[in-house]
Structure formats: structure tokens, C-alpha cells
Amino acid sequence: MYKPSSRGAVGREIRAKGDALSRSVTGFAAWPGNREAACYSAGDMTSLRLRVALGLAALLSAGAAYGQATAAVDVMPDESLHGWTRIPIPPTDGLQPKMQWRVDTAQHALVCAGDGGHEWLRYDKELGDFILQVDWRFTPRGPEEKKYNSGIGVRLSKYGEIWYQAQTGLSGGYLFGNNIVDGILASFNLSKQMRENRVKPAGEWNHYEVRAEGPRITLAVNDVVVSELPNCGLKRGYIGLEAEHYEVTFRNLKVQNLP
């Protein structure tokens, strides 16, 4: 789990400024023969010290906040899917008319029926560095079905020409997609580098945490990191949920921006 850390140099600078300010006020009051200080009553000096204390508190608060991640935000869409856009896969194919996404307000969950076209449901806010948390599960089709398929898109280009995906399927969670390497678009698939298959059977909930920071994308499945891409070519992009012919439900969809 990501634990935000303070930027040491900035914190030291802020603390140094605060210490200097505190010393200057103390010296101002104690300096022998200081005529200006003598003009201040005890009440005035108390008020001055209070203002300095409030200033120091503001400085320390700013130092603590600098360089830390924001709180995770629930990005689950409402029933109208406002703030989310359907994107065809591949982007040149055009959207199928059938709507296959609906929000279950009682369960605070997003359901993809999987009976329409192959597409992303893209969150419309572009992101830089972030952590994405999401729970998902497939609706079981029967004991013989083994090919359940969907995915979590991260760092997608606006219309999905470039994409990085955390695979959701019974064969395990891993990263694959199209990456830009030395200016060239090339496909990649890290299924063989997957450390272990931690995906649960259809009907059971799985938890994914995808962290995109700088050029590195990391996927944790049910609290254990299983796949990493060290050289993501896009530094900003969009997240998306994939519809691919199977009913899948998503919940606890949260994004935490990183500094």
C-alpha cells in the first residue's frame, strides 16, 4: 500500500525558516536596550508571539502536505454514466448501438452485461501519476466456462490508440497492451512474467490495485504485486473498464492522485 512521504529538503527548509522566525522574535523581545521592544506592553508581546505561532503552524502544515498524495476519490459513475465515455476497441471500428453498461445504485456497483460490442468505458479525467483501486467479479456461466475476459485500462490515450491493460481473467492478472518504445509503437504481453495467479473463480470478488508512477506501472492482485511494467511510454492518460462479451461487475472504484 502506498504511504506518502514528505520531501525532506523542502521540509528542512520550511523548518529552518520557522526556527529563524521564532529566534528573531525571541531576540527582539530580549535584546538589552531595544527601544522598540520596550514600547510593547506584555499584552502586545503575547499577541505578537501568538501571531508568530500561527505562522509557524501554517509553515509546518504546508511542509507536511507538500509532496504527499491526495485522498482516494470515489469515481463510480452515476446512473447517467456522466463523466465516462464509451470508446470502441479498436478505435477505428465505431461503437455498437447497444448499451451494455448500467449502475446498480443499491449495490453501488457498475455492471457490464457483455452483450454489446468490444469497448472501453473511459473515465474522462486525464491522470498523471495515480493509484487505482477496484473490485471486480464475473457472473458465472457454468462449470465448463473458462474463457472469462475483461480488463482495467490505465494510461490509455484519449481514444485508445495507445493502451496499457491489467488483464482480468481466470488465467490471472498481468499487464499487456501497446507501448511506445524509442518512438515506436509496439505490443507487449507480460503474462509469462506474472509472478503468480491470484485471481479467484467466477462469482468471487477480486481486488486490483494499479499504481502508475513515472514510467512504471505495477499491478497487485488481491494485495500481492504480480506484474510490473518499468518503461511505460505515456506519462499521462485515462483509465477505462473493458467490455468483452462476459458479464462483469465493478465496485469500490477509487483513484488516488500521486504528487
PAZAPA-4460 file (N, C-alpha, C; in steps of 0.05 Angstrom, whole numbers, plus 32768, in hexadecimal, padded with zeros to 4 digits):
% residues 259
    n_x    n_y    n_z   ca_x   ca_y   ca_z    c_x    c_y    c_z   seq   type   mol
   8011   7FE8   8000   8000   8000   8000   8012   8019   8000     1      M     A
   800A   802D   7FF0   801A   8045   7FEE   8019   8055   8007     2      Y     A
   8030   805D   8011   8032   806E   8029   8040   8088   8020     3      K     A
   8031   809E   801E   803E   80B7   8015   8054   80BF   8028     4      P     A
   806A   80CA   801C   8080   80D3   802C   8085   80F0   8027     5      S     A
   808F   80FE   803B   8095   811B   8037   80AE   811F   8027     6      S     A
   80B1   8136   801A   80C9   813C   800C   80DD   8148   8020     7      R     A
   80F2   8139   8027   8104   8141   803D   8110   815C   803A     8      G     A
   811B   8163   8022   8128   817D   801F   8115   8194   8024     9      A     A
   80FC   8192   8019   80E8   81A7   801C   80E0   81A9   8039    10      V     A
   80DC   8192   8046   80D5   8192   8062   80EA   81A0   8073    11      G     A
   8103   8199   806E   8119   81A5   807E   811A   81C3   8079    12      R     A
   8115   81CC   8061   8116   81E9   805B   8100   81F7   806A    13      E     A
   80E8   81EB   806A   80D1   81F8   8078   80D6   81F9   8096    14      I     A
   80E1   81E3   80A1   80E6   81E3   80BE   80FC   81F8   80C5    15      R     A
   8110   81FB   80B3   8125   820E   80B8   811A   822B   80B9    16      A     A
   8108   8230   80A5   80FC   824B   80A5   80EB   8250   80BE    17      K     A
   80DD   823C   80C6   80CD   823F   80DF   80DE   8243   80F7    18      G     A
   80F5   8234   80F9   8107   8238   8110   8113   8254   8110    19      D     A
   811A   825D   80F8   8126   8278   80F6   8112   828D   80FF    20      A     A
   80F9   828A   80F6   80E4   829D   80FD   80E0   829D   811B    21      L     A
   80DF   8285   8127   80DB   8283   8144   80F2   8291   8153    22      S     A
   810B   828C   814A   8122   8297   8158   8123   82B6   8155    23      R     A
   811A   82C0   813E   811A   82DC   813A   8107   82EB   814D    24      S     A
   80F0   82DE   8151   80DC   82EB   8163   80E6   82E9   8180    25      V     A
   80F2   82D3   8188   80FC   82D0   81A3   8113   82E4   81A7    26      T     A
   8124   82E6   8194   813B   82F9   8196   8131   8316   8197    27      G     A
   811C   831C   8187   8111   8337   8187   8107   833F   81A3    28      F     A
   80FA   832C   81B1   80EF   8332   81CB   8105   8334   81E0    29      A     A
   811B   8323   81DD   812E   8321   81F3   8147   8333   81EF    30      A     A
   8149   833F   81D8   8162   834F   81D2   8164   8366   81E5    31      W     A
   817A   8369   81F5   817C   837F   8208   817D   8399   81FA    32      P     A
   816F   83AC   8204   816F   83C7   81F9   815E   83CA   81E0    33      G     A
   814F   83B6   81D9   813F   83B8   81C1   8127   83CA   81C6    34      N     A
   8128   83E2   81BC   8114   83F6   81C1   80F9   83EE   81B6    35      R     A
   80FA   83E1   819E   80E0   83D9   8192   80D3   83C5   81A3    36      E     A
   80E2   83B2   81AD   80D7   839D   81BE   80CB   83A9   81D7    37      A     A
   80D9   83BD   81E2   80CF   83CA   81FA   80B4   83D7   81F7    38      A     A
   80AE   83DF   81DE   8095   83EC   81D9   807D   83D9   81D9    39      C     A
   8083   83BF   81D8   806E   83AB   81D7   8066   83A3   81F3    40      Y     A
   804C   83A2   81F9   8043   8399   8213   8044   837B   8213    41      S     A
   8040   836F   822B   8040   8352   822D   802A   8346   821C    42      A     A
   8013   8354   821A   7FFE   834A   8209   8005   834A   81EC    43      G     A
   8014   8360   81E4   801C   8362   81C8   802F   834B   81C1    44      D     A
   8042   8345   81D3   8055   832F   81CD   8047   8314   81CC    45      M     A
   8033   8310   81DE   8023   82F7   81DD   8015   82F5   81C2    46      T     A
   8009   830B   81B8   7FFC   830A   819F   800F   8305   8188    47      S     A
   8027   8311   818A   803B   830D   8175   8044   82EF   8174    48      L     A
   8049   82E4   818C   8051   82C8   818D   803B   82B6   8183    49      R     A
   8021   82BD   8188   800B   82AD   817E   800B   82AD   815F    50      L     A
   800F   82C5   8154   800F   82C7   8137   8026   82B6   812B    51      R     A
   803D   82B8   8138   8054   82A8   812F   804E   828A   8131    52      V     A
   8041   8282   8147   803B   8265   814A   8028   825C   8134    53      A     A
   8014   826D   812D   8002   8265   8118   8010   8264   80FD    54      L     A
   8023   8276   80F9   8033   8275   80E0   8044   825C   80DE    55      G     A
   8050   8254   80F5   8060   823C   80F6   804E   8223   80F0    56      L     A
   8036   8223   80FC   8024   820D   80F7   801D   820A   80DA    57      A     A
   8019   8221   80CC   8012   8221   80B0   802A   8216   809F    58      A     A
   8042   821F   80A7   805A   8215   8099   805D   81F7   809C    59      L     A
   805B   81ED   80B4   805E   81D1   80B9   8048   81C1   80AB    60      L     A
   8030   81CB   80AA   801A   81BE   809C   8020   81BC   807E    61      S     A
   802A   81D2   8073   8031   81D2   8057   8047   81BE   8051    62      A     A
   805A   81BC   8063   8070   81AA   805F   8067   818D   8061    63      G     A
   8054   8187   8073   804A   816C   8075   803A   8164   805D    64      A     A
   802B   8177   8052   801A   8170   803B   8029   816E   8021    65      A     A
   8040   817D   801F   804F   817E   8006   8059   8162   7FFF    66      Y     A
   8054   815A   7FE6   805F   8140   7FDD   804F   8128   7FE5    67      G     A
   8038   812B   7FF2   8029   8114   7FFA   8012   8110   7FE6    68      Q     A
   8008   80F7   7FE5   7FF2   80F0   7FD4   7FD8   80FB   7FDF    69      A     A
   7FC5   8101   7FCD   7FAB   8109   7FD6   7F9B   80F1   7FDF    70      T     A
   7F85   80F5   7FEC   7F74   80DF   7FF5   7F67   80D2   7FDD    71      A     A
   7F62   80B8   7FDF   7F55   80A9   7FC9   7F38   80B4   7FC5    72      A     A
   7F31   80B6   7FAC   7F17   80C1   7FA4   7F06   80AB   7F97    73      V     A
   7EED   80A9   7F9F   7EDA   8096   7F93   7ED2   80A1   7F78    74      D     A
   7ED8   8092   7F62   7ED2   809B   7F47   7EBC   808A   7F3A    75      V     A
   7EAE   807B   7F4B   7E98   806B   7F40   7E83   807D   7F32    76      M     A
   7E7C   8078   7F19   7E69   808A   7F0B   7E4D   8088   7F17    77      P     A
   7E3D   809D   7F11   7E20   809B   7F18   7E11   808C   7F02    78      D     A
   7DF7   808B   7F05   7DE7   807B   7EF2   7DE9   8085   7ED5    79      E     A
   7DEF   809F   7ED2   7DF1   80AA   7EB7   7E0D   80A5   7EAB    80      S     A
   7E1F   809A   7EBB   7E3B   8096   7EB2   7E49   80B0   7EAC    81      L     A
   7E3F   80C6   7EB8   7E4C   80E0   7EB4   7E69   80DF   7EBC    82      H     A
   7E7A   80EB   7EAB   7E97   80EC   7EB0   7EA5   80D3   7EA6    83      G     A
   7E97   80C1   7E98   7EA3   80AA   7E8C   7E9A   80A8   7E6F    84      W     A
   7EAB   809D   7E5E   7EA5   809C   7E41   7EAB   8081   7E36    85      T     A
   7E99   8076   7E25   7E9E   805D   7E18   7EB1   8061   7E00    86      R     A
   7EC6   8050   7DFF   7EDA   8052   7DEA   7EDC   8036   7DDD    87      I     A
   7ED9   8034   7DC2   7EDA   801A   7DB5   7EF6   800F   7DB5    88      P     A
   7EF8   7FF4   7DB6   7F11   7FE6   7DB3   7F10   7FD4   7D9A    89      I     A
   7F22   7FD8   7D86   7F35   7FEE   7D84   7F26   8008   7D7E    90      P     A
   7F33   801F   7D81   7F25   8039   7D7F   7F1A   803F   7D63    91      P     A
   7F24   8031   7D4F   7F1A   8036   7D34   7F00   8026   7D2D    92      T     A
   7EF8   8015   7D3F   7EE1   8004   7D38   7EC6   8011   7D3B    93      D     A
   7EC4   8026   7D4C   7EAB   8033   7D52   7E9B   8024   7D67    94      G     A
   7E8B   8032   7D76   7E7C   8026   7D8C   7E64   8016   7D83    95      L     A
   7E5F   8000   7D90   7E46   7FF2   7D8C   7E2F   8001   7D9A    96      Q     A
   7E17   8001   7D8F   7E01   8011   7D9A   7DF8   8007   7DB5    97      P     A
   7DFB   7FEE   7DBB   7DF0   7FE2   7DD4   7DFF   7FED   7DEC    98      K     A
   7DF0   7FF7   7E00   7DFC   7FFF   7E19   7DFE   7FE7   7E2C    99      M     A
   7E16   7FE1   7E35   7E1A   7FC9   7E46   7E23   7FD0   7E62   100      Q     A
   7E23   7FEA   7E69   7E2C   7FF3   7E84   7E14   7FFE   7E94   101      W     A
   7E13   7FF6   7EAD   7DFF   8001   7EBF   7E0A   8003   7EDB   102      R     A
   7DFF   8016   7EEA   7E08   8019   7F06   7DF2   800D   7F18   103      V     A
   7DFB   7FFC   7F2A   7DEA   7FF0   7F3F   7DED   8002   7F57   104      D     A
   7DDA   8015   7F5B   7DDC   8028   7F70   7DDA   801B   7F8C   105      T     A
   7DCB   8006   7F8E   7DC8   7FF9   7FA8   7DE2   7FEC   7FB1   106      A     A
   7DF1   7FE2   7F9E   7E0B   7FD5   7FA5   7E23   7FE8   7FA1   107      Q     A
   7E1D   8000   7F97   7E32   8013   7F90   7E47   8005   7F7E   108      H     A
   7E3D   7FFA   7F69   7E4E   7FEA   7F57   7E48   7FF0   7F3A   109      A     A
   7E5B   7FEC   7F29   7E58   7FF0   7F0C   7E58   7FD4   7EFE   110      L     A
   7E43   7FCE   7EEF   7E40   7FB4   7EE2   7E43   7FB7   7EC4   111      V     A
   7E54   7FA7   7EB9   7E57   7FA4   7E9C   7E4A   7F8A   7E94   112      C     A
   7E35   7F8B   7E84   7E27   7F72   7E7C   7E38   7F61   7E69   113      A     A
   7E4A   7F6E   7E5A   7E5B   7F5F   7E47   7E4D   7F56   7E2F   114      G     A
   7E35   7F61   7E29   7E26   7F58   7E12   7E25   7F6C   7DFB   115      D     A
   7E38   7F80   7DFD   7E3B   7F93   7DE7   7E56   7F90   7DDA   116      G     A
   7E60   7FA6   7DD0   7E7A   7FA5   7DC2   7E92   7FA5   7DD5   117      G     A
   7EA9   7FA1   7DC9   7EC2   7FA2   7DD8   7EC9   7FC0   7DDB   118      H     A
   7ECB   7FC9   7DF4   7ECF   7FE6   7DF9   7EDA   7FEB   7E15   119      E     A
   7EE5   8004   7E17   7EEC   800F   7E31   7ED5   8021   7E3B   120      W     A
   7ED1   8021   7E55   7EC3   8037   7E62   7ED8   8048   7E6F   121      L     A
   7EDE   805F   7E64   7EF5   806F   7E6B   7EED   8085   7E7F   122      R     A
   7EFC   8088   7E95   7EF9   809E   7EA7   7F05   80B7   7E9A   123      Y     A
   7EF5   80CD   7E99   7EFD   80E3   7E87   7F12   80F6   7E93   124      D     A
   7F1B   80F2   7EAB   7F30   8103   7EB6   7F4B   80F7   7EB1   125      K     A
   7F5C   8106   7EA4   7F77   80FD   7E9E   7F87   80FD   7EB8   126      E     A
   7F97   80E8   7EBC   7FA6   80E4   7ED5   7FC4   80E3   7ECF   127      L     A
   7FD4   80EC   7EE2   7FF1   80E9   7EE0   7FF9   80D0   7EF0   128      G     A
   8006   80D5   7F08   800D   80BF   7F1A   7FF5   80BA   7F2D   129      D     A
   7FEF   80A1   7F31   7FD7   809A   7F41   7FD8   807E   7F4A   130      F     A
   7FC6   8078   7F5D   7FC0   805C   7F65   7FA2   8058   7F60   131      I     A
   7F9C   8042   7F52   7F80   803A   7F4D   7F7A   8022   7F5D   132      L     A
   7F63   8023   7F6B   7F59   800C   7F7A   7F3E   8004   7F6F   133      Q     A
   7F3A   7FEA   7F6B   7F21   7FE1   7F60   7F1C   7FC4   7F68   134      V     A
   7F03   7FBD   7F6F   7EFB   7FA1   7F73   7EEB   7F99   7F5A   135      D     A
   7EEE   7F7F   7F53   7EDF   7F76   7F3C   7ED9   7F58   7F3F   136      W     A
   7EC4   7F4F   7F31   7EBE   7F32   7F30   7EAE   7F2D   7F17   137      R     A
   7EB1   7F15   7F0D   7EA1   7F0B   7EF6   7E88   7EFE   7F00   138      F     A
   7E73   7F00   7EF0   7E5A   7EF0   7EF5   7E5F   7ED4   7EEA   139      T     A
   7E5D   7EC0   7EFA   7E63   7EA4   7EF0   7E50   7E9C   7EDA   140      P     A
   7E5B   7E8E   7EC6   7E4C   7E83   7EB0   7E48   7E65   7EB3   141      R     A
   7E57   7E58   7EC4   7E56   7E3B   7EC7   7E72   7E30   7ECB   142      G     A
   7E74   7E17   7ED5   7E8E   7E0C   7EDB   7EA0   7E07   7EC4   143      P     A
   7E95   7E06   7EAC   7EA5   7E00   7E94   7EB2   7E1A   7E88   144      E     A
   7EA8   7E31   7E90   7EB2   7E4A   7E85   7ECD   7E52   7E91   145      E     A
   7EE1   7E56   7E81   7EFB   7E5D   7E8A   7F07   7E76   7E7E   146      K     A
   7EF9   7E82   7E6B   7F04   7E98   7E5B   7EFA   7EB4   7E63   147      K     A
   7EF3   7EB7   7E7C   7EE9   7ED2   7E85   7EFF   7EE7   7E7E   148      Y     A
   7EF5   7EFE   7E75   7F08   7F12   7E6C   7EFE   7F2E   7E70   149      N     A
   7F0E   7F3F   7E7B   7F09   7F5C   7E7E   7F24   7F69   7E84   150      S     A
   7F24   7F81   7E8D   7F3E   7F8E   7E93   7F3A   7FAA   7E9F   151      G     A
   7F50   7FB3   7EAB   7F51   7FCE   7EB7   7F66   7FDE   7EA7   152      I     A
   7F5D   7FF3   7E99   7F70   8003   7E89   7F7D   8019   7E9A   153      G     A
   7F97   801D   7E96   7FA5   8033   7EA4   7FB7   8041   7E8F   154      V     A
   7FBA   805B   7E93   7FCA   806B   7E80   7FC2   8066   7E63   155      R     A
   7FA7   8065   7E5F   7F9D   8064   7E43   7FA1   807F   7E36   156      L     A
   7FA7   807F   7E1C   7FA4   8098   7E0D   7F86   809F   7E0B   157      S     A
   7F80   80B7   7E03   7F64   80C0   7E05   7F50   80AE   7DF7   158      K     A
   7F58   80A4   7DE0   7F46   8093   7DD0   7F4F   8076   7DCF   159      Y     A
   7F62   806F   7DE0   7F6A   8053   7DE2   7F7E   8048   7DCE   160      G     A
   7F8B   805A   7DBE   7F9E   8050   7DAB   7FB6   8044   7DB9   161      E     A
   7FBE   8051   7DD0   7FD3   8046   7DE1   7FC5   803D   7DFB   162      I     A
   7FCC   8026   7E05   7FBE   801B   7E1C   7FD0   8008   7E2C   163      W     A
   7FCB   8009   7E46   7FD8   7FF7   7E59   7FC2   7FEB   7E69   164      Y     A
   7FC1   7FD0   7E6C   7FAB   7FC3   7E78   7FB4   7FAF   7E8E   165      Q     A
   7FA5   7FB0   7EA4   7FA7   7F9B   7EB9   7F92   7F86   7EB2   166      A     A
   7F9B   7F6F   7EA9   7F88   7F5A   7EA1   7F78   7F4F   7EB8   167      Q     A
   7F5E   7F4B   7EB4   7F4D   7F3E   7EC7   7F42   7F25   7EBA   168      T     A
   7F4B   7F0E   7EC4   7F42   7EF4   7EB9   7F4B   7EDE   7ECC   169      G     A
   7F40   7EC7   7EC8   7F46   7EB1   7EDA   7F63   7EA7   7ED7   170      L     A
   7F70   7EAF   7EC1   7F8C   7EA7   7EBD   7F9F   7EB8   7ECD   171      S     A
   7F95   7ECE   7EDA   7FA6   7EDE   7EEB   7FA6   7EFB   7EE2   172      G     A
   7FB2   7F0C   7EF4   7FB4   7F29   7EEF   7FD0   7F30   7EE6   173      G     A
   7FD3   7F3E   7ED0   7FED   7F46   7EC6   7FE9   7F5E   7EB4   174      Y     A
   7FFF   7F6C   7EAD   7FFE   7F84   7E9C   8004   7F7C   7E7F   175      L     A
   7FF6   7F89   7E6D   7FFD   7F86   7E50   7FF1   7F9E   7E42   176      F     A
   7FF7   7FA1   7E28   7FEC   7FB7   7E19   7FFE   7FC0   7E03   177      G     A
   7FFC   7FDA   7DFC   800D   7FE7   7DE8   801D   7FFC   7DF6   178      N     A
   8037   7FFC   7DF2   8049   800E   7E00   805A   801D   7DEB   179      N     A
   8062   8035   7DF2   8074   8045   7DE2   8090   8041   7DEC   180      I     A
   80A1   8035   7DDB   80BD   8030   7DE3   80CF   803D   7DCD   181      V     A
   80E0   8050   7DD5   80F1   805E   7DC2   80E2   806A   7DAB   182      D     A
   80CA   8074   7DB1   80BA   8081   7D9C   80AA   806E   7D8B   183      G     A
   80AB   8054   7D91   809E   8040   7D80   8088   8032   7D91   184      I     A
   8070   802F   7D85   805A   8022   7D93   805D   8003   7D90   185      L     A
   805F   7FF6   7DA7   8063   7FD9   7DA7   8052   7FCC   7DBC   186      A     A
   8047   7FB4   7DB5   8037   7FA5   7DC8   8049   7F97   7DDC   187      S     A
   803E   7F92   7DF4   804C   7F83   7E09   8038   7F73   7E18   188      F     A
   8042   7F5D   7E24   8031   7F4B   7E34   8042   7F3F   7E4A   189      N     A
   803B   7F45   7E63   804B   7F3B   7E7A   803E   7F23   7E87   190      L     A
   802D   7F14   7E79   8020   7EFD   7E85   8035   7EE8   7E8F   191      S     A
   804A   7EE5   7E80   805E   7ED1   7E87   806F   7EDA   7E9F   192      K     A
   806F   7EF4   7EA4   807E   7EFF   7EBA   806D   7F02   7ED3   193      Q     A
   8053   7EFB   7ED1   8041   7EFC   7EE8   804C   7EEB   7EFF   194      M     A
   804E   7EF7   7F17   805C   7EE9   7F2D   804B   7ED2   7F38   195      R     A
   8031   7ED6   7F38   801F   7EC0   7F41   8002   7EC8   7F39   196      E     A
   7FF1   7EB4   7F36   7FD5   7EB8   7F2F   7FC5   7EBA   7F49   197      N     A
   7FBC   7ED2   7F50   7FAD   7ED6   7F68   7F90   7EDD   7F63   198      R     A
   7F87   7EDA   7F4A   7F6B   7EE0   7F43   7F59   7EC9   7F4E   199      V     A
   7F43   7ED1   7F5A   7F30   7EBE   7F65   7F1C   7EB5   7F50   200      K     A
   7F0E   7E9F   7F54   7EFB   7E95   7F40   7EE4   7EA9   7F3B   201      P     A
   7ED7   7EA4   7F24   7EC0   7EB5   7F1D   7EAB   7EB4   7F33   202      A     A
   7E9F   7ECB   7F39   7E8C   7ECD   7F4F   7E98   7ED8   7F68   203      G     A
   7EB3   7ED8   7F6B   7EC0   7EE3   7F83   7ECD   7EFE   7F7C   204      E     A
   7ECF   7F0F   7F90   7EDA   7F29   7F8C   7EF9   7F28   7F8D   205      W     A
   7F04   7F38   7F7B   7F21   7F3C   7F7A   7F27   7F5A   7F7E   206      N     A
   7F3E   7F5F   7F8A   7F46   7F7B   7F8E   7F60   7F81   7F7E   207      H     A
   7F5E   7F95   7F6D   7F76   7F9E   7F5E   7F7F   7FB9   7F68   208      Y     A
   7F99   7FBD   7F6B   7FA5   7FD7   7F70   7FBA   7FDB   7F59   209      E     A
   7FB5   7FF0   7F4A   7FC8   7FF7   7F34   7FD5   8011   7F3B   210      V     A
   7FEF   8011   7F3C   7FFE   802A   7F43   800E   8032   7F2A   211      R     A
   8009   804B   7F21   8017   8056   7F0A   8027   806E   7F14   212      A     A
   8041   806C   7F14   8052   8081   7F1E   806B   8083   7F0D   213      E     A
   806D   809B   7F00   8083   809E   7EED   8080   8089   7ED6   214      G     A
   8095   807C   7ECF   8094   8068   7EB9   808B   804C   7EC3   215      P     A
   8086   8049   7EDD   8081   802E   7EE8   8063   802A   7EEE   216      R     A
   8059   8014   7EE5   803D   800B   7EEB   803F   7FF1   7EFB   217      I     A
   8032   7FF0   7F11   8033   7FD8   7F22   8017   7FCE   7F28   218      T     A
   8012   7FB4   7F25   7FF8   7FA8   7F2A   7FFA   7F95   7F42   219      L     A
   7FE9   7F9A   7F56   7FE6   7F88   7F6D   7FCB   7F7B   7F6C   220      A     A
   7FCA   7F61   7F6E   7FB1   7F51   7F6D   7FAC   7F46   7F89   221      V     A
   7F95   7F4D   7F95   7F8F   7F44   7FB0   7FA6   7F48   7FC3   222      N     A
   7FB1   7F61   7FC1   7FC5   7F6B   7FD5   7FE2   7F61   7FD0   223      D     A
   7FE8   7F55   7FBA   8003   7F4C   7FB4   800B   7F55   7F98   224      V     A
   8022   7F62   7F95   802B   7F6B   7F7A   8032   7F52   7F69   225      V     A
   8026   7F52   7F51   802B   7F3B   7F3F   8036   7F42   7F24   226      V     A
   8035   7F5C   7F1D   803E   7F64   7F02   8047   7F81   7F03   227      S     A
   805D   7F87   7EF5   8069   7FA2   7EF4   8073   7FA8   7ED8   228      E     A
   806D   7FC1   7ECF   8078   7FCB   7EB6   808A   7FE3   7EBD   229      L     A
   80A4   7FE1   7EB8   80B6   7FF7   7EC1   80B9   800E   7EAE   230      P     A
   80AE   800C   7E95   80B5   8020   7E80   809C   8029   7E71   231      N     A
   8087   8031   7E80   806F   803B   7E73   8076   8055   7E64   232      C     A
   806E   8056   7E4A   8076   806D   7E39   8064   8085   7E3D   233      G     A
   804D   8082   7E48   803B   8099   7E4D   803C   80A1   7E6A   234      L     A
   8040   80BB   7E6F   8042   80C5   7E8B   8027   80CE   7E95   235      K     A
   8014   80D1   7E83   7FF8   80D8   7E8B   7FE5   80C8   7E7A   236      R     A
   7FCC   80C5   7E84   7FB9   80B6   7E74   7F9F   80B2   7E83   237      G     A
   7F8F   80A0   7E7A   7F74   809B   7E85   7F71   807F   7E90   238      Y     A
   7F5F   807B   7EA2   7F58   8060   7EAB   7F3F   8057   7E9D   239      I     A
   7F3A   803D   7E9B   7F23   8033   7E8E   7F1C   8017   7E97   240      G     A
   7F03   800F   7E93   7EFA   7FF4   7E99   7EF2   7FE7   7E7F   241      L     A
   7EF9   7FCE   7E7C   7EF5   7FC1   7E62   7EDD   7FAF   7E61   242      E     A
   7ECE   7FB2   7E4C   7EB7   7F9F   7E46   7EC1   7F8D   7E30   243      A     A
   7EBF   7F72   7E36   7EC9   7F5F   7E22   7EB9   7F44   7E25   244      E     A
   7E9F   7F46   7E21   7E8E   7F2E   7E1D   7E88   7F1E   7E36   245      H     A
   7E8F   7F28   7E4E   7E88   7F1A   7E67   7E7D   7F2E   7E7B   246      Y     A
   7E6A   7F25   7E8A   7E5F   7F37   7E9E   7E72   7F3A   7EB6   247      E     A
   7E79   7F52   7EBC   7E8C   7F58   7ED2   7E82   7F70   7EE1   248      V     A
   7E86   7F6F   7EFC   7E7D   7F85   7F0D   7E95   7F91   7F1B   249      T     A
   7E95   7FAC   7F1D   7EAA   7FBB   7F29   7E9F   7FCB   7F41   250      F     A
   7EAE   7FCD   7F56   7EA6   7FDD   7F6D   7EBF   7FE8   7F7B   251      R     A
   7EBB   7FFA   7F8F   7ED1   8006   7F9E   7EE6   8012   7F8A   252      N     A
   7EDD   8021   7F77   7EEE   802C   7F62   7EF9   8047   7F6D   253      L     A
   7F12   8048   7F73   7F1E   8060   7F80   7F39   8067   7F73   254      K     A
   7F3E   8081   7F71   7F57   808B   7F65   7F64   809D   7F7A   255      V     A
   7F7E   8099   7F7E   7F8E   80AA   7F90   7FA4   80B6   7F7F   256      Q     A
   7FA4   80D1   7F7D   7FB9   80DF   7F6E   7FD2   80DF   7F7E   257      N     A
   7FE9   80DB   7F71   8003   80DC   7F7D   8011   80F6   7F75   258      L     A
   8023   8100   7F87   8030   8119   7F80   8044   8116   7F69   259      P     A
***
